[in-house]
């Protein structure tokens, strides 16, 4: 594999020796903060400057280490480097744990004085966001204890990571010489060989189920950790705590689930159509990824995918497209699967690096859209970094999923315009409906699962693998309807979702996709100020909370009609699909 398909992490550190040397220097800088702690109010500027500079360096170093680890999770050197940096991050968190309680202990007069000091202007937003956490902040000593415990409380996720990425081995396949991995599972599920799909589905999920006790215990421990932390800090629930970070009312979360429930007939009809067209007596979960037509099933080279996604962003203007093109020239991405490499895809990096992308490109249409998705994230990061200082650039995940799925909508629009046959149109309409299902309906199903299991734990219930399985299977039946057989193995699917360790993350895919569906349509339709408002959103970083950012872009997520408006696009496409077949 040539370097052209590997990300240029050497642009961050020429070699690993530099990381080790910089880490030693950082440790000394963290120790050096002690000199400011006797009189923190008098030294507040120095404290904040040290916090900013060390945080920036640590973020850069951690980004490098975790991406190196994800290249090949079997390389012990990078496992160790990642753990050591996480340990330093924990030390830094403990050293600075006094800061928030101290600031929140200040008198009203002192707070007002800080707000008016010109030399603290660059920290104004940071201070304002800290002050809003006054009701949920413990004493300095208690916050320090929580910070020092963070490496321990992260253990459930770490155990799950290495179990599923390094230690878990899938059995050999009878119907294929290719080795089954997490990276190629979905590709197998799109095969037109039904026996292969069934075999892969069964062996894949039964492998996860063979570790049911370990995985269920690690997830239950994760639930206990966050629910306990939320209770200690005085939040109404873990969900309240996580959503408060983004200033999102839990009503937005519940409204998304409610809107999806109200539109269940559309997705049930979608699977009724697929069952009919595919000529299946019974439609099983291993048929879910099957395209509705097999006569158009093109595979793409990475070069073809690159040209498509570059062309697709033309509606965003020349500057955006030129920067986008440079991502391929400057090696922002690690492209192909390999043994030990983390599965899936993500956009990462630091304020001082390229906005890197990890892919597992396999030539399917889905992997082309994944490229567009992750480039949407990375372009969002590019604009956020180039229009904000370090402390104000990191946009929330809530906002992130808008930029990524916005670019998917642009790619779909381009491909629909390039149609050469009715068969291709049928394929693309079905593909987009399946994407809509995966990003909105399925992620909302995950969000409902999360909400329900957290609530049970907060009520004092112990949960085993059997409990998780039953809750998940019941939800699967509700979301997929009577036209789909919810096979026993699908009850184990929750075990393969790493995002469940990023608590209350997945609902943001649903809200993001619905927002981007509306915003992309307005840009493509050439609505007045639509493009200008979208760039305001991309450039805002974290200067505003995400609900306000989206309102700036042109959608109000507090209004239930917003989700309904996007879901109407899905409903209309289901009707169009029905006409096409």
Protein Blocks (a to p, Z undefined) as FASTA:
>chain_A
ZZklpccfklmpmbfklmmmmmmmmmmmmmmmmmmmmmmmlmmmmmmmmmmmmmmmmmmm
mmmmmmmmmmpmmlmklmmmmmmmmmmmmmmmmmmmmmmmmmmmpcfklmmmmmmmmklm
mmmmmmmmmmmmmmmcccfklmmmmmmmmmmmmmmmmmmmmmmmmmpccdddfkbcbdcd
fklmmmmmmpcblklmmmmmmmmmmmmmmmmmmmmmmmmmmmmmmmmmmmmnopabfklm
mmmmnopafklmmmmmmmmmmmmmmmmmmmmmmmmmnopabacfklmmpcfbfkbccddd
fklmmmmmmmmmmmnojklmmmmmmmmmnopacfbgcehiaghjddeddfkbccdddddd
ehiaklmmmmmmmmmmmmmmmmmmmmccfklmmccfklmmmmmmmmmmmmmmmmmmmpcb
fklmmmmmmmmmmmmmmmmmmmmmmmmmmmmmmmmmmnopacdfklmmmmmmmmmmmmno
mmbccdfklmmmmmmmmklmmghklmmmmmmmmmmmmmmmmmmnopghklmmmmmmmmno
mmbcfklmmmmnopafkbmklmmmmmmmmmmmmmmmmmmZZ
